[in-house]
Amino acid sequence: MNDEPPHTNRPRALLRGLLPDLAPWRSSRDFRLLWSAGCVTTFGSFLTYIAVPLQIKEMTGSYLAVGLVGAVELIPLIVFGLWGGALADALDRRKLVLAAEAGLGLLSGLLLLNALLPTPLLWPVYLVVGLVAALDGLQRPALDTLTPRIVAHDQMTAAYALTSLYRSAGSILGPALAGLIVAFAGVQTAYALDVLTFAVSLLLLARMRAVPPPTGAAKPSLAGIAAGLRYARGRPELLGTYVVDICAMLFAFPNAVFPFLADELDAHWALGLMYGASAVGSLLVSATSGWASKVHRHGRMVVVAAIGWGAAMAGAGLAGNIWLVLLLLAVAGGADNVSGLGRATMWNQSIPDELRGRLAGVELLSYSVGPQLGQVRVGAMAGAIGVRGSIWAGGLACVVGVVALAAALPKLLAYDARTDPHVAAVKAEREKHPLPVG
């Protein structure tokens, strides 16, 4: 019996409600392995994510050359993302993730070899960036659809929050350390560390159980991809999450011009912090995400958070003080993570397993193509109206666009996981096939 007065328990209850839900970590050995592998490889990948634009900037000094990274990635992501979704529905998802992870490690090795040349070449950097986008497109649908197969249906939000936790931490440590590593040891060291993290990740992923395709899974084909697209078209609430995210990233993803913004604000020392600031906000949301498992109106969650993202980015473009810029970037990152929690929960709780890979391919386009186009957009606008103008104008366009999309998609705002028939059907199917213990 608890003899403490009720009011003394309230702060503890509030704290417990904010702390991340660790149920997926406790109940699934494979989730622990997948999560640990993600921790390692995410850190290394962010090192390269920062090193590539810095290397291109130093080689060319051009806004457009840096922004073209997004254009180089765009077509491979579209083509291989959709095909990767079809493969994820037809093959062992674990094996597909392993093969792609090995390929990504080799490509990081090529970046390292080029950087070690007496005079590094520009075209191999763009070539490797395109190939990385292709492999990422093949891997990401399988990677994203692993979690619903190894985690209980009612733990989807908690699993995504835990995944977001390490991604956010990697986004902070990776850029911050990358700035120091590149400054004192060169991009070669950043690429070498990325190769090492891929090796560790492969060892962890190899210990996971096989994740075979659903019974009777169709072979990968254009017809199968078309079937997935037809399913997405018949779910307006899903389409809403895709287009809202594309809108947010297209208009309010300014990362490509951060090296130039740091120059304009006379804050060269803060470049790594600028890349990592949004991840700080994202990490704070992940670390206090216990409340998210109690949310059921995920469509509204996505819309409100996307508006917050755009508004914060607009403020960052208008601010002339580096510390205020960093604060607003952190607010934007927190809003983006809230939106991501809502999107991931809707997708993983309501899409049938036999279609989840192909729909993950569509999802990949929504949350990857948007940033790639956004890099091209902000680079082009920076040349026309200046760096800060390209950022605040994009943030404002994001807010206006998301409000318009929400008005045009009432089913997105009306979505409720407690009453949605697709959620009920997926949950019933999962109950027929319980997960392995441990």
ZAMARGU-4260 file (C-alpha; in steps of 0.2 Angstrom, whole numbers, plus 5000, padded with zeros to 4 digits):
<rodrens>
0) 5000/5000/5000 | 5006/5017/4995 | 5005/5029/5010 | 5012/5044/5001 | 4999/5058/4999
5) 4991/5058/4981 | 4999/5075/4977 | 5017/5069/4980 | 5014/5056/4966 | 5008/5068/4953
10) 5026/5074/4948 | 5032/5056/4947 | 5017/5051/4936 | 5020/5066/4925 | 5038/5061/4923
15) 5034/5043/4919 | 5022/5049/4906 | 5035/5059/4897 | 5049/5046/4898 | 5051/5036/4882
20) 5041/5020/4881 | 5054/5006/4882 | 5042/4991/4878 | 5049/4987/4861 | 5067/4987/4868
25) 5062/4975/4882 | 5051/4963/4872 | 5060/4961/4855 | 5078/4955/4854 | 5078/4959/4835
30) 5073/4977/4838 | 5087/4979/4850 | 5099/4973/4837 | 5091/4984/4824 | 5091/4999/4835
35) 5110/4996/4840 | 5115/4994/4822 | 5106/5010/4818 | 5115/5019/4832 | 5132/5015/4824
40) 5128/5018/4806 | 5118/5034/4809 | 5133/5042/4817 | 5145/5038/4803 | 5132/5042/4789
45) 5130/5060/4797 | 5149/5062/4796 | 5148/5059/4777 | 5132/5070/4776 | 5142/5085/4782
50) 5159/5080/4774 | 5152/5079/4756 | 5144/5097/4755 | 5159/5104/4764 | 5171/5096/4752
55) 5161/5102/4737 | 5161/5120/4744 | 5180/5120/4746 | 5182/5113/4729 | 5170/5125/4720
60) 5164/5139/4731 | 5148/5138/4722 | 5130/5138/4729 | 5123/5129/4714 | 5137/5115/4715
65) 5132/5111/4733 | 5113/5112/4729 | 5116/5100/4715 | 5119/5086/4727 | 5100/5085/4729
70) 5097/5084/4710 | 5110/5070/4708 | 5101/5060/4722 | 5083/5063/4715 | 5081/5051/4701
75) 5090/5036/4709 | 5079/5039/4725 | 5063/5039/4714 | 5067/5024/4704 | 5076/5013/4716
80) 5064/5018/4731 | 5049/5011/4722 | 5058/4996/4716 | 5065/4993/4734 | 5048/4993/4740
85) 5043/4979/4729 | 5058/4969/4734 | 5054/4972/4752 | 5037/4963/4749 | 5045/4949/4740
90) 5062/4945/4748 | 5069/4942/4766 | 5069/4960/4772 | 5084/4957/4783 | 5095/4950/4769
95) 5090/4965/4758 | 5095/4977/4772 | 5112/4968/4774 | 5116/4968/4756 | 5112/4986/4754
100) 5122/4990/4770 | 5137/4982/4763 | 5136/4991/4747 | 5134/5008/4756 | 5150/5004/4766
105) 5159/5001/4750 | 5154/5018/4742 | 5160/5027/4758 | 5176/5018/4755 | 5176/5026/4737
110) 5174/5043/4744 | 5188/5040/4755 | 5200/5034/4741 | 5195/5050/4731 | 5198/5061/4745
115) 5215/5053/4748 | 5221/5058/4730 | 5233/5073/4729 | 5220/5083/4719 | 5202/5075/4723
120) 5190/5075/4708 | 5173/5082/4709 | 5164/5070/4697 | 5167/5054/4708 | 5159/5063/4722
125) 5143/5066/4712 | 5144/5049/4705 | 5145/5041/4723 | 5131/5052/4729 | 5120/5046/4716
130) 5124/5027/4719 | 5122/5030/4738 | 5104/5037/4734 | 5101/5021/4724 | 5106/5009/4737
135) 5097/5019/4750 | 5081/5018/4740 | 5083/4999/4739 | 5087/4998/4757 | 5075/5010/4766
140) 5059/5002/4762 | 5065/4985/4769 | 5073/4994/4784 | 5057/5003/4788 | 5046/4988/4786
145) 5057/4977/4797 | 5050/4986/4813 | 5032/4981/4811 | 5037/4963/4809 | 5048/4962/4825
150) 5038/4974/4836 | 5020/4972/4843 | 5006/4982/4834 | 5002/4993/4849 | 5021/4997/4851
155) 5023/5006/4834 | 5024/5024/4841 | 5036/5019/4855 | 5047/5010/4842 | 5048/5025/4831
160) 5051/5036/4845 | 5066/5025/4851 | 5072/5025/4833 | 5071/5044/4832 | 5080/5045/4848
165) 5096/5038/4841 | 5094/5047/4824 | 5092/5063/4833 | 5107/5059/4844 | 5117/5055/4829
170) 5112/5071/4820 | 5119/5081/4835 | 5135/5071/4837 | 5138/5068/4819 | 5138/5086/4813
175) 5146/5093/4828 | 5161/5080/4827 | 5161/5081/4808 | 5165/5100/4809 | 5179/5097/4821
180) 5186/5081/4812 | 5185/5090/4795 | 5194/5106/4802 | 5208/5096/4811 | 5209/5080/4802
185) 5201/5083/4785 | 5186/5074/4776 | 5197/5059/4774 | 5195/5055/4792 | 5176/5057/4792
190) 5175/5045/4777 | 5186/5033/4786 | 5175/5033/4801 | 5160/5030/4791 | 5167/5015/4783
195) 5171/5008/4801 | 5153/5011/4807 | 5146/5001/4792 | 5157/4986/4797 | 5150/4986/4815
200) 5132/4988/4809 | 5134/4973/4797 | 5140/4962/4812 | 5124/4967/4822 | 5112/4965/4808
205) 5119/4948/4804 | 5113/4942/4821 | 5095/4946/4818 | 5082/4932/4814 | 5077/4930/4796
210) 5062/4940/4791 | 5054/4931/4776 | 5041/4939/4765 | 5022/4936/4769 | 5015/4920/4762
215) 5010/4921/4744 | 5020/4937/4741 | 5020/4942/4723 | 5036/4943/4713 | 5043/4961/4711
220) 5036/4969/4696 | 5029/4985/4688 | 5012/4979/4691 | 5015/4976/4709 | 5022/4993/4711
225) 5006/5000/4702 | 4995/4990/4714 | 5004/4999/4729 | 5002/5016/4721 | 4983/5012/4718
230) 4981/5007/4736 | 4990/5023/4742 | 4978/5033/4730 | 4963/5025/4738 | 4969/5031/4756
235) 4967/5050/4756 | 4973/5051/4774 | 4990/5042/4769 | 4991/5053/4753 | 4989/5068/4765
240) 5004/5063/4775 | 5015/5061/4760 | 5010/5078/4752 | 5012/5087/4768 | 5029/5081/4771
245) 5035/5084/4753 | 5028/5102/4755 | 5037/5105/4771 | 5054/5098/4765 | 5052/5107/4748
250) 5050/5124/4755 | 5059/5123/4772 | 5074/5112/4771 | 5089/5125/4770 | 5103/5113/4775
255) 5112/5115/4758 | 5116/5134/4761 | 5121/5132/4779 | 5140/5134/4775 | 5135/5151/4767
260) 5124/5156/4781 | 5138/5153/4793 | 5149/5165/4782 | 5135/5178/4782 | 5133/5178/4801
265) 5151/5178/4803 | 5149/5162/4813 | 5161/5149/4805 | 5163/5140/4821 | 5144/5137/4822
270) 5142/5127/4806 | 5142/5110/4814 | 5130/5117/4827 | 5118/5123/4813 | 5118/5106/4805
275) 5115/5098/4823 | 5103/5111/4830 | 5087/5103/4823 | 5092/5087/4829 | 5093/5094/4847
280) 5075/5098/4846 | 5071/5081/4839 | 5081/5073/4853 | 5071/5082/4866 | 5055/5077/4858
285) 5061/5059/4858 | 5067/5059/4875 | 5050/5065/4882 | 5039/5055/4869 | 5029/5045/4882
290) 5014/5056/4878 | 5014/5051/4860 | 5008/5033/4863 | 4992/5041/4870 | 4988/5051/4854
295) 4975/5044/4842 | 4972/5059/4830 | 4988/5057/4820 | 4983/5067/4805 | 4980/5082/4815
300) 4997/5079/4824 | 5006/5079/4807 | 4998/5095/4801 | 5000/5105/4816 | 5019/5100/4818
305) 5022/5103/4799 | 5015/5121/4802 | 5027/5123/4817 | 5042/5117/4806 | 5039/5130/4793
310) 5036/5144/4805 | 5052/5141/4814 | 5062/5140/4798 | 5055/5157/4793 | 5060/5164/4809
315) 5078/5157/4807 | 5079/5165/4790 | 5074/5182/4797 | 5085/5181/4813 | 5102/5190/4812
320) 5109/5182/4828 | 5117/5165/4827 | 5110/5160/4844 | 5093/5164/4839 | 5095/5155/4823
325) 5101/5139/4832 | 5086/5140/4844 | 5074/5142/4830 | 5082/5127/4821 | 5080/5117/4836
330) 5061/5121/4837 | 5059/5116/4819 | 5068/5100/4822 | 5056/5096/4837 | 5041/5100/4826
335) 5048/5089/4812 | 5050/5074/4824 | 5032/5076/4831 | 5026/5075/4813 | 5037/5060/4810
340) 5029/5051/4825 | 5012/5054/4818 | 5016/5049/4800 | 5026/5033/4806 | 5012/5027/4817
345) 4998/5029/4804 | 5009/5020/4791 | 5014/5005/4802 | 4997/5003/4811 | 4986/5004/4796
350) 4995/4996/4780 | 4994/4977/4777 | 5010/4968/4778 | 5009/4962/4761 | 5009/4980/4754
355) 5020/4988/4767 | 5036/4987/4757 | 5028/4995/4742 | 5020/5008/4752 | 5037/5011/4761
360) 5044/5015/4744 | 5031/5028/4742 | 5035/5035/4759 | 5053/5035/4755 | 5049/5047/4741
365) 5039/5058/4752 | 5052/5060/4765 | 5068/5059/4754 | 5063/5067/4738 | 5056/5083/4747
370) 5073/5087/4755 | 5082/5084/4738 | 5071/5096/4729 | 5072/5107/4744 | 5091/5108/4742
375) 5090/5113/4724 | 5076/5125/4728 | 5086/5134/4742 | 5102/5134/4732 | 5094/5142/4717
380) 5084/5155/4728 | 5100/5159/4737 | 5108/5165/4721 | 5093/5176/4717 | 5088/5184/4733
385) 5101/5179/4746 | 5104/5165/4758 | 5093/5172/4772 | 5079/5177/4760 | 5079/5159/4753
390) 5076/5152/4770 | 5063/5164/4777 | 5053/5164/4761 | 5053/5145/4760 | 5047/5144/4778
395) 5033/5155/4775 | 5028/5145/4759 | 5028/5130/4769 | 5016/5136/4782 | 5004/5143/4768
400) 5006/5126/4758 | 5002/5115/4773 | 4987/5125/4778 | 4980/5124/4760 | 4983/5105/4760
405) 4975/5102/4776 | 4959/5111/4770 | 4959/5101/4754 | 4961/5084/4764 | 4948/5083/4777
410) 4951/5064/4779 | 4968/5068/4785 | 4962/5079/4799 | 4948/5066/4803 | 4959/5051/4805
415) 4957/5042/4822 | 4967/5026/4825 | 4953/5020/4838 | 4940/5020/4824 | 4949/5017/4808
420) 4945/5001/4799 | 4962/4998/4792 | 4970/4999/4809 | 4958/4986/4816 | 4961/4975/4801
425) 4980/4975/4803 | 4979/4973/4821 | 4968/4957/4819 | 4980/4950/4806 | 4994/4953/4818
430) 4985/4944/4832 | 4985/4928/4821 | 5004/4928/4820 | 5011/4932/4837 | 5029/4938/4838
435) 5044/4927/4844 | 5047/4929/4862 | 5063/4938/4867
</rodrens>
